[in-house]
């Protein structure tokens, strides 16, 4: 018989890990330095995969490597490679470029992280 209380607690903890990662991913999109925002996003997503793996008692191995590849694709997926790079690069333009790039990348990054889970 399955321990439904333990499973429920684990699902609740997984939800908190994912919610936290979504928030941090959106915040990563607000990093004003082009390129650094994408590195921050990848870091958040990799940490989410590691935390979820540990929660479910998995050790990094082949599955972890596949998850990592998914995370890296998810980092570039927010609106496609071109949009992610443009959203990051537009931050070079003083004031309006930073605001536009941050807003678009933050929104897409949070959504992509939620989609990964």
KEDRENMAR-391775 format. One record per atom (N, C-alpha, C): residue in three letters; atom name; x, y, z. Coordinates in Angstrom, 3 decimals. Atoms other than C-alpha are relative to their C-alpha. Example, Ala and Ser with C-alpha at 12.3 -4.5 7.8 and 13.67 -1.06 7.14 Angstrom:
! KEDRENMAR-391775
+--------+--------+----------+----------+----------+
| kolmar | drenro |       xx |       yy |       zz |
+--------+--------+----------+----------+----------+
|    ALA |      N |    0.890 |   -1.190 |    0.000 |
|    ALA |     CA |   12.300 |   -4.500 |    7.800 |
|    ALA |      C |    0.900 |    1.200 |    0.000 |
|    SER |      N |   -0.820 |   -1.190 |   -0.060 |
|    SER |     CA |   13.670 |   -1.060 |    7.140 |
|    SER |      C |   -0.770 |    1.090 |    0.730 |
+--------+--------+----------+----------+----------+
***
This chain:
! KEDRENMAR-391775
+--------+--------+----------+----------+----------+
| kolmar | drenro |       xx |       yy |       zz |
+--------+--------+----------+----------+----------+
|    UNK |      N |    0.841 |   -1.176 |    0.000 |
|    UNK |     CA |    0.000 |    0.000 |    0.000 |
|    UNK |      C |    0.888 |    1.241 |    0.000 |
|    UNK |      N |   -0.790 |   -1.213 |    0.146 |
|    UNK |     CA |    1.297 |    3.480 |   -0.874 |
|    UNK |      C |   -0.256 |    0.956 |    1.157 |
|    UNK |      N |    0.109 |   -1.006 |   -1.052 |
|    UNK |     CA |    1.981 |    6.111 |    1.755 |
|    UNK |      C |   -0.488 |    1.296 |   -0.630 |
|    UNK |      N |    0.559 |   -1.167 |    0.672 |
|    UNK |     CA |   -0.383 |    8.776 |    0.452 |
|    UNK |      C |    0.348 |    1.295 |    0.714 |
|    UNK |      N |   -0.398 |   -1.201 |   -0.741 |
|    UNK |     CA |    0.541 |   11.218 |    3.222 |
|    UNK |      C |    1.391 |    0.454 |   -0.400 |
|    UNK |      N |   -1.365 |   -0.315 |    0.422 |
|    UNK |     CA |    4.207 |   11.027 |    2.254 |
|    UNK |      C |    0.049 |    0.480 |   -1.436 |
|    UNK |      N |    0.061 |   -0.405 |    1.408 |
|    UNK |     CA |    3.380 |   11.295 |   -1.429 |
|    UNK |      C |   -0.559 |    1.404 |   -0.120 |
|    UNK |      N |    0.605 |   -1.320 |    0.015 |
|    UNK |     CA |    1.188 |   14.302 |   -0.793 |
|    UNK |      C |    0.994 |    1.071 |    0.457 |
|    UNK |      N |   -1.005 |   -0.942 |   -0.497 |
|    UNK |     CA |    3.929 |   16.009 |    1.215 |
|    UNK |      C |    1.094 |    0.212 |   -1.039 |
|    UNK |      N |   -1.044 |   -0.105 |    1.024 |
|    UNK |     CA |    6.448 |   15.257 |   -1.529 |
|    UNK |      C |   -0.490 |    0.856 |   -1.167 |
|    UNK |      N |    0.563 |   -0.810 |    1.088 |
|    UNK |     CA |    4.144 |   16.712 |   -4.196 |
|    UNK |      C |   -0.083 |    1.466 |    0.396 |
|    UNK |      N |    0.074 |   -1.378 |   -0.496 |
|    UNK |     CA |    3.625 |   19.795 |   -2.058 |
|    UNK |      C |    1.378 |    0.653 |   -0.025 |
|    UNK |      N |   -1.382 |   -0.519 |    0.015 |
|    UNK |     CA |    7.394 |   20.226 |   -1.658 |
|    UNK |      C |    0.468 |    0.236 |   -1.436 |
|    UNK |      N |   -0.367 |   -0.176 |    1.417 |
|    UNK |     CA |    7.887 |   19.736 |   -5.419 |
|    UNK |      C |   -0.648 |    1.262 |   -0.559 |
|    UNK |      N |    0.688 |   -1.214 |    0.443 |
|    UNK |     CA |    5.298 |   22.434 |   -6.054 |
|    UNK |      C |    0.695 |    1.261 |    0.486 |
|    UNK |      N |   -0.713 |   -1.159 |   -0.546 |
|    UNK |     CA |    7.200 |   24.822 |   -3.784 |
|    UNK |      C |    1.322 |    0.215 |   -0.724 |
|    UNK |      N |   -1.263 |   -0.110 |    0.742 |
|    UNK |     CA |   10.487 |   24.058 |   -5.563 |
|    UNK |      C |   -0.262 |    0.625 |   -1.368 |
|    UNK |      N |    0.322 |   -0.508 |    1.331 |
|    UNK |     CA |    8.867 |   24.714 |   -8.945 |
|    UNK |      C |   -0.440 |    1.459 |    0.069 |
|    UNK |      N |    0.466 |   -1.385 |   -0.145 |
|    UNK |     CA |    7.099 |   27.894 |   -7.778 |
|    UNK |      C |    1.155 |    0.948 |    0.270 |
|    UNK |      N |   -1.174 |   -0.824 |   -0.300 |
|    UNK |     CA |   10.332 |   29.234 |   -6.361 |
|    UNK |      C |    0.843 |    0.202 |   -1.255 |
|    UNK |      N |   -0.800 |   -0.096 |    1.220 |
|    UNK |     CA |   12.179 |   28.460 |   -9.597 |
|    UNK |      C |   -0.656 |    0.909 |   -1.037 |
|    UNK |      N |    0.704 |   -0.878 |    0.940 |
|    UNK |     CA |    9.493 |   30.191 |  -11.671 |
|    UNK |      C |    0.240 |    1.461 |    0.381 |
|    UNK |      N |   -0.248 |   -1.375 |   -0.455 |
|    UNK |     CA |    9.870 |   33.335 |   -9.553 |
|    UNK |      C |    1.425 |    0.458 |   -0.255 |
|    UNK |      N |   -1.400 |   -0.349 |    0.230 |
|    UNK |     CA |   13.654 |   33.275 |   -9.720 |
|    UNK |      C |    0.315 |    0.102 |   -1.487 |
|    UNK |      N |   -0.213 |   -0.080 |    1.446 |
|    UNK |     CA |   13.518 |   32.661 |  -13.473 |
|    UNK |      C |   -0.492 |    1.331 |   -0.546 |
|    UNK |      N |    0.507 |   -1.309 |    0.413 |
|    UNK |     CA |   11.365 |   35.729 |  -13.956 |
|    UNK |      C |    0.961 |    1.101 |    0.451 |
|    UNK |      N |   -0.966 |   -0.985 |   -0.498 |
|    UNK |     CA |   13.818 |   37.685 |  -11.795 |
|    UNK |      C |    1.280 |   -0.021 |   -0.834 |
|    UNK |      N |   -1.212 |    0.102 |    0.823 |
|    UNK |     CA |   16.722 |   36.378 |  -13.915 |
|    UNK |      C |   -0.157 |    0.811 |   -1.285 |
|    UNK |      N |    0.241 |   -0.795 |    1.192 |
|    UNK |     CA |   15.114 |   38.054 |  -16.917 |
|    UNK |      C |    0.184 |    1.489 |    0.230 |
|    UNK |      N |   -0.170 |   -1.418 |   -0.332 |
|    UNK |     CA |   15.446 |   41.375 |  -15.095 |
|    UNK |      C |    1.471 |    0.411 |    0.141 |
|    UNK |      N |   -1.436 |   -0.320 |   -0.105 |
|    UNK |     CA |   19.259 |   41.143 |  -14.899 |
|    UNK |      C |    0.351 |    0.912 |   -1.180 |
|    UNK |      N |   -0.219 |   -0.989 |    1.057 |
|    UNK |     CA |   20.407 |   44.220 |  -16.859 |
|    UNK |      C |    1.136 |   -0.309 |   -0.984 |
|    UNK |      N |   -1.143 |    0.293 |    0.868 |
|    UNK |     CA |   23.509 |   42.646 |  -18.432 |
|    UNK |      C |   -0.384 |   -1.031 |   -1.063 |
|    UNK |      N |    0.289 |    0.963 |    1.055 |
|    UNK |     CA |   22.982 |   40.990 |  -21.840 |
|    UNK |      C |    0.869 |   -1.257 |    0.154 |
|    UNK |      N |   -0.733 |    1.266 |   -0.134 |
|    UNK |     CA |   23.987 |   37.322 |  -21.690 |
|    UNK |      C |    0.027 |   -0.504 |    1.424 |
|    UNK |      N |   -0.015 |    0.384 |   -1.407 |
|    UNK |     CA |   24.260 |   37.319 |  -17.907 |
|    UNK |      C |   -1.390 |   -0.445 |    0.449 |
|    UNK |      N |    1.372 |    0.395 |   -0.317 |
|    UNK |     CA |   20.475 |   37.091 |  -17.731 |
|    UNK |      C |   -0.270 |   -1.448 |   -0.416 |
|    UNK |      N |    0.194 |    1.380 |    0.455 |
|    UNK |     CA |   20.518 |   33.866 |  -19.759 |
|    UNK |      C |    0.781 |   -0.985 |    0.861 |
|    UNK |      N |   -0.796 |    0.852 |   -0.888 |
|    UNK |     CA |   23.291 |   32.428 |  -17.565 |
|    UNK |      C |   -0.717 |   -0.168 |    1.342 |
|    UNK |      N |    0.745 |    0.075 |   -1.265 |
|    UNK |     CA |   21.244 |   33.267 |  -14.450 |
|    UNK |      C |   -1.215 |   -0.910 |   -0.159 |
|    UNK |      N |    1.164 |    0.842 |    0.257 |
|    UNK |     CA |   18.181 |   31.619 |  -15.987 |
|    UNK |      C |    0.392 |   -1.480 |   -0.049 |
|    UNK |      N |   -0.466 |    1.392 |    0.082 |
|    UNK |     CA |   20.122 |   28.439 |  -16.813 |
|    UNK |      C |    0.351 |   -0.524 |    1.385 |
|    UNK |      N |   -0.374 |    0.400 |   -1.356 |
|    UNK |     CA |   21.474 |   28.337 |  -13.248 |
|    UNK |      C |   -1.234 |   -0.340 |    0.828 |
|    UNK |      N |    1.240 |    0.243 |   -0.747 |
|    UNK |     CA |   17.982 |   28.599 |  -11.750 |
|    UNK |      C |   -0.646 |   -1.308 |   -0.445 |
|    UNK |      N |    0.659 |    1.198 |    0.511 |
|    UNK |     CA |   16.632 |   25.872 |  -14.007 |
|    UNK |      C |    0.778 |   -1.270 |    0.339 |
|    UNK |      N |   -0.810 |    1.165 |   -0.381 |
|    UNK |     CA |   19.533 |   23.501 |  -13.353 |
|    UNK |      C |   -0.201 |   -0.309 |    1.478 |
|    UNK |      N |    0.224 |    0.213 |   -1.437 |
|    UNK |     CA |   19.082 |   24.025 |   -9.603 |
|    UNK |      C |   -1.364 |   -0.636 |    0.247 |
|    UNK |      N |    1.325 |    0.588 |   -0.157 |
|    UNK |     CA |   15.380 |   23.220 |   -9.950 |
|    UNK |      C |    0.043 |   -1.499 |   -0.313 |
|    UNK |      N |   -0.092 |    1.419 |    0.380 |
|    UNK |     CA |   16.184 |   19.934 |  -11.712 |
|    UNK |      C |    0.728 |   -0.791 |    1.088 |
|    UNK |      N |   -0.758 |    0.673 |   -1.064 |
|    UNK |     CA |   18.758 |   19.024 |   -9.036 |
|    UNK |      C |   -0.860 |   -0.157 |    1.247 |
|    UNK |      N |    0.846 |    0.054 |   -1.198 |
|    UNK |     CA |   16.368 |   19.886 |   -6.189 |
|    UNK |      C |   -1.118 |   -1.024 |   -0.148 |
|    UNK |      N |    1.070 |    0.979 |    0.224 |
|    UNK |     CA |   13.550 |   17.850 |   -7.727 |
|    UNK |      C |    0.559 |   -1.423 |   -0.016 |
|    UNK |      N |   -0.636 |    1.329 |    0.006 |
|    UNK |     CA |   15.921 |   14.919 |   -8.325 |
|    UNK |      C |    0.262 |   -0.474 |    1.421 |
|    UNK |      N |   -0.291 |    0.355 |   -1.394 |
|    UNK |     CA |   17.017 |   14.972 |   -4.686 |
|    UNK |      C |   -1.287 |   -0.306 |    0.767 |
|    UNK |      N |    1.274 |    0.213 |   -0.680 |
|    UNK |     CA |   13.412 |   15.232 |   -3.492 |
|    UNK |      C |   -0.550 |   -1.402 |   -0.272 |
|    UNK |      N |    0.518 |    1.314 |    0.382 |
|    UNK |     CA |   12.526 |   12.054 |   -5.364 |
|    UNK |      C |    1.046 |   -1.110 |    0.110 |
|    UNK |      N |   -0.997 |    1.017 |   -0.290 |
|    UNK |     CA |   15.699 |   10.232 |   -4.303 |
|    UNK |      C |    0.803 |   -0.469 |   -1.200 |
|    UNK |      N |   -0.758 |    0.365 |    1.192 |
|    UNK |     CA |   17.338 |   10.214 |   -7.717 |
|    UNK |      C |    1.412 |    0.558 |    0.091 |
|    UNK |      N |   -1.384 |   -0.464 |    0.053 |
|    UNK |     CA |   21.085 |   10.440 |   -8.151 |
|    UNK |      C |    0.303 |    0.416 |   -1.433 |
|    UNK |      N |   -0.348 |   -0.423 |    1.354 |
|    UNK |     CA |   22.535 |   12.337 |  -11.101 |
|    UNK |      C |    0.632 |   -1.147 |   -0.797 |
|    UNK |      N |   -0.499 |    1.041 |    0.895 |
|    UNK |     CA |   23.183 |    9.934 |  -13.985 |
|    UNK |      C |   -0.453 |    0.341 |   -1.404 |
|    UNK |      N |    0.462 |   -0.238 |    1.367 |
|    UNK |     CA |   21.923 |    9.497 |  -17.528 |
|    UNK |      C |   -1.267 |    0.841 |   -0.030 |
|    UNK |      N |    1.244 |   -0.771 |   -0.059 |
|    UNK |     CA |   18.503 |   10.802 |  -16.598 |
|    UNK |      C |    0.287 |    1.460 |    0.348 |
|    UNK |      N |   -0.370 |   -1.370 |   -0.380 |
|    UNK |     CA |   20.123 |   13.825 |  -14.982 |
|    UNK |      C |    0.549 |    0.737 |   -1.209 |
|    UNK |      N |   -0.578 |   -0.633 |    1.191 |
|    UNK |     CA |   22.092 |   14.530 |  -18.147 |
|    UNK |      C |   -1.105 |    0.386 |   -0.987 |
|    UNK |      N |    1.121 |   -0.318 |    0.891 |
|    UNK |     CA |   18.888 |   14.341 |  -20.200 |
|    UNK |      C |   -0.798 |    1.188 |    0.541 |
|    UNK |      N |    0.699 |   -1.128 |   -0.615 |
|    UNK |     CA |   17.194 |   16.682 |  -17.729 |
|    UNK |      C |    0.750 |    1.303 |   -0.179 |
|    UNK |      N |   -0.840 |   -1.180 |    0.181 |
|    UNK |     CA |   20.101 |   19.079 |  -17.988 |
|    UNK |      C |   -0.114 |    0.530 |   -1.420 |
|    UNK |      N |    0.164 |   -0.420 |    1.393 |
|    UNK |     CA |   19.820 |   19.132 |  -21.764 |
|    UNK |      C |   -1.363 |    0.670 |   -0.179 |
|    UNK |      N |    1.335 |   -0.607 |    0.075 |
|    UNK |     CA |   16.096 |   19.843 |  -21.394 |
|    UNK |      C |    0.009 |    1.398 |    0.600 |
|    UNK |      N |   -0.095 |   -1.316 |   -0.642 |
|    UNK |     CA |   16.919 |   22.709 |  -19.035 |
|    UNK |      C |    0.686 |    0.993 |   -0.921 |
|    UNK |      N |   -0.715 |   -0.917 |    0.883 |
|    UNK |     CA |   19.398 |   24.194 |  -21.458 |
|    UNK |      C |   -0.861 |    0.388 |   -1.196 |
|    UNK |      N |    0.927 |   -0.350 |    1.078 |
|    UNK |     CA |   16.853 |   23.974 |  -24.282 |
|    UNK |      C |   -1.087 |    0.923 |    0.526 |
|    UNK |      N |    1.020 |   -0.846 |   -0.603 |
|    UNK |     CA |   14.304 |   25.514 |  -21.915 |
|    UNK |      C |    0.487 |    1.416 |    0.236 |
|    UNK |      N |   -0.567 |   -1.336 |   -0.173 |
|    UNK |     CA |   16.641 |   28.410 |  -21.260 |
|    UNK |      C |   -0.074 |    0.767 |   -1.299 |
|    UNK |      N |    0.015 |   -0.673 |    1.293 |
|    UNK |     CA |   16.791 |   29.172 |  -24.949 |
|    UNK |      C |   -1.392 |    0.028 |   -0.620 |
|    UNK |      N |    1.335 |    0.116 |    0.550 |
|    UNK |     CA |   13.150 |   28.298 |  -25.578 |
|    UNK |      C |   -0.921 |    1.177 |    0.273 |
|    UNK |      N |    1.031 |   -0.965 |   -0.379 |
|    UNK |     CA |   11.393 |   31.276 |  -23.911 |
|    UNK |      C |   -0.775 |    0.625 |   -1.147 |
|    UNK |      N |    0.745 |   -0.452 |    1.185 |
|    UNK |     CA |   10.472 |   32.728 |  -27.278 |
|    UNK |      C |    0.804 |   -0.383 |   -1.226 |
|    UNK |      N |   -0.878 |    0.424 |    1.086 |
|    UNK |     CA |   12.899 |   30.879 |  -29.442 |
|    UNK |      C |    1.369 |    0.626 |    0.195 |
|    UNK |      N |   -1.376 |   -0.478 |   -0.149 |
|    UNK |     CA |   16.626 |   31.389 |  -29.671 |
|    UNK |      C |    0.141 |    1.458 |   -0.409 |
|    UNK |      N |   -0.139 |   -1.370 |    0.492 |
|    UNK |     CA |   16.328 |   34.586 |  -31.679 |
|    UNK |      C |   -0.602 |    1.002 |    0.960 |
|    UNK |      N |    0.668 |   -0.935 |   -0.902 |
|    UNK |     CA |   13.839 |   36.254 |  -29.356 |
|    UNK |      C |    0.742 |    0.126 |    1.318 |
|    UNK |      N |   -0.755 |   -0.053 |   -1.255 |
|    UNK |     CA |   15.852 |   35.306 |  -26.282 |
|    UNK |      C |    1.234 |    0.865 |   -0.158 |
|    UNK |      N |   -1.202 |   -0.803 |    0.218 |
|    UNK |     CA |   18.984 |   36.793 |  -27.758 |
|    UNK |      C |   -0.332 |    1.468 |   -0.229 |
|    UNK |      N |    0.405 |   -1.386 |    0.234 |
|    UNK |     CA |   17.173 |   39.901 |  -28.968 |
|    UNK |      C |   -0.479 |    0.624 |    1.306 |
|    UNK |      N |    0.474 |   -0.506 |   -1.290 |
|    UNK |     CA |   15.417 |   40.279 |  -25.589 |
|    UNK |      C |    1.145 |    0.331 |    0.929 |
|    UNK |      N |   -1.172 |   -0.259 |   -0.817 |
|    UNK |     CA |   18.805 |   40.097 |  -23.918 |
|    UNK |      C |    0.811 |    1.157 |   -0.582 |
|    UNK |      N |   -0.838 |   -1.013 |    0.646 |
|    UNK |     CA |   20.641 |   42.254 |  -26.463 |
|    UNK |      C |   -0.635 |    1.384 |    0.006 |
|    UNK |      N |    0.669 |   -1.300 |    0.031 |
|    UNK |     CA |   18.008 |   45.019 |  -26.526 |
|    UNK |      C |    0.272 |    0.788 |    1.287 |
|    UNK |      N |   -0.315 |   -0.672 |   -1.260 |
|    UNK |     CA |   19.064 |   45.799 |  -22.949 |
|    UNK |      C |    1.158 |    0.986 |   -0.148 |
|    UNK |      N |   -1.107 |   -0.928 |    0.244 |
|    UNK |     CA |   22.054 |   47.631 |  -24.440 |
|    UNK |      C |   -0.526 |    1.417 |   -0.176 |
|    UNK |      N |    0.596 |   -1.308 |    0.229 |
|    UNK |     CA |   19.737 |   50.504 |  -25.427 |
|    UNK |      C |   -0.372 |    0.601 |    1.354 |
|    UNK |      N |    0.276 |   -0.612 |   -1.303 |
|    UNK |     CA |   19.579 |   52.934 |  -22.483 |
|    UNK |      C |   -1.504 |    0.120 |    0.293 |
|    UNK |      N |    1.330 |   -0.127 |   -0.598 |
|    UNK |     CA |   16.374 |   52.994 |  -20.382 |
|    UNK |      C |   -1.068 |   -0.876 |   -0.672 |
|    UNK |      N |    1.117 |    0.727 |    0.615 |
|    UNK |     CA |   13.688 |   51.789 |  -22.839 |
|    UNK |      C |    0.396 |   -1.405 |   -0.434 |
|    UNK |      N |   -0.463 |    1.328 |    0.406 |
|    UNK |     CA |   15.743 |   48.890 |  -24.200 |
|    UNK |      C |    0.096 |   -0.922 |    1.194 |
|    UNK |      N |   -0.124 |    0.795 |   -1.222 |
|    UNK |     CA |   16.485 |   47.696 |  -20.673 |
|    UNK |      C |   -1.371 |   -0.404 |    0.509 |
|    UNK |      N |    1.352 |    0.298 |   -0.481 |
|    UNK |     CA |   12.824 |   47.923 |  -19.680 |
|    UNK |      C |   -0.705 |   -1.013 |   -0.898 |
|    UNK |      N |    0.648 |    0.912 |    0.943 |
|    UNK |     CA |   11.568 |   46.185 |  -22.821 |
|    UNK |      C |    0.623 |   -1.394 |    0.065 |
|    UNK |      N |   -0.691 |    1.289 |   -0.054 |
|    UNK |     CA |   14.204 |   43.446 |  -22.716 |
|    UNK |      C |   -0.265 |   -0.731 |    1.301 |
|    UNK |      N |    0.224 |    0.617 |   -1.311 |
|    UNK |     CA |   13.753 |   42.829 |  -19.000 |
|    UNK |      C |   -1.423 |   -0.540 |    0.121 |
|    UNK |      N |    1.401 |    0.417 |   -0.123 |
|    UNK |     CA |    9.969 |   42.667 |  -19.190 |
|    UNK |      C |   -0.290 |   -1.225 |   -0.855 |
|    UNK |      N |    0.307 |    1.130 |    0.880 |
|    UNK |     CA |    9.836 |   40.326 |  -22.168 |
|    UNK |      C |    0.728 |   -1.259 |    0.443 |
|    UNK |      N |   -0.759 |    1.180 |   -0.393 |
|    UNK |     CA |   12.601 |   37.999 |  -21.003 |
|    UNK |      C |   -0.456 |   -0.526 |    1.356 |
|    UNK |      N |    0.478 |    0.440 |   -1.314 |
|    UNK |     CA |   11.302 |   37.913 |  -17.415 |
|    UNK |      C |   -1.278 |   -0.816 |   -0.139 |
|    UNK |      N |    1.259 |    0.719 |    0.193 |
|    UNK |     CA |    7.842 |   36.863 |  -18.539 |
|    UNK |      C |    0.194 |   -1.343 |   -0.671 |
|    UNK |      N |   -0.227 |    1.247 |    0.719 |
|    UNK |     CA |    9.019 |   34.252 |  -21.005 |
|    UNK |      C |    0.830 |   -0.981 |    0.815 |
|    UNK |      N |   -0.848 |    0.875 |   -0.805 |
|    UNK |     CA |   11.641 |   32.901 |  -18.603 |
|    UNK |      C |   -0.799 |   -0.710 |    1.088 |
|    UNK |      N |    0.842 |    0.616 |   -1.028 |
|    UNK |     CA |    9.154 |   32.312 |  -15.803 |
|    UNK |      C |   -0.922 |   -1.048 |   -0.585 |
|    UNK |      N |    0.906 |    0.957 |    0.650 |
|    UNK |     CA |    6.742 |   30.619 |  -18.199 |
|    UNK |      C |    0.754 |   -1.243 |   -0.455 |
|    UNK |      N |   -0.790 |    1.145 |    0.482 |
|    UNK |     CA |    9.474 |   28.409 |  -19.683 |
|    UNK |      C |    0.399 |   -0.905 |    1.159 |
|    UNK |      N |   -0.384 |    0.806 |   -1.157 |
|    UNK |     CA |   10.617 |   27.280 |  -16.233 |
|    UNK |      C |   -1.188 |   -0.803 |    0.508 |
|    UNK |      N |    1.206 |    0.722 |   -0.401 |
|    UNK |     CA |    7.064 |   26.374 |  -15.278 |
|    UNK |      C |   -0.324 |   -1.122 |   -0.968 |
|    UNK |      N |    0.255 |    1.008 |    1.025 |
|    UNK |     CA |    6.722 |   24.472 |  -18.547 |
|    UNK |      C |    0.945 |   -1.186 |    0.139 |
|    UNK |      N |   -0.995 |    1.070 |   -0.149 |
|    UNK |     CA |    9.910 |   22.479 |  -17.868 |
|    UNK |      C |   -0.421 |   -1.016 |    1.036 |
|    UNK |      N |    0.364 |    0.919 |   -1.079 |
|    UNK |     CA |    8.460 |   21.001 |  -14.712 |
|    UNK |      C |   -1.196 |   -0.791 |   -0.432 |
+--------+--------+----------+----------+----------+
***
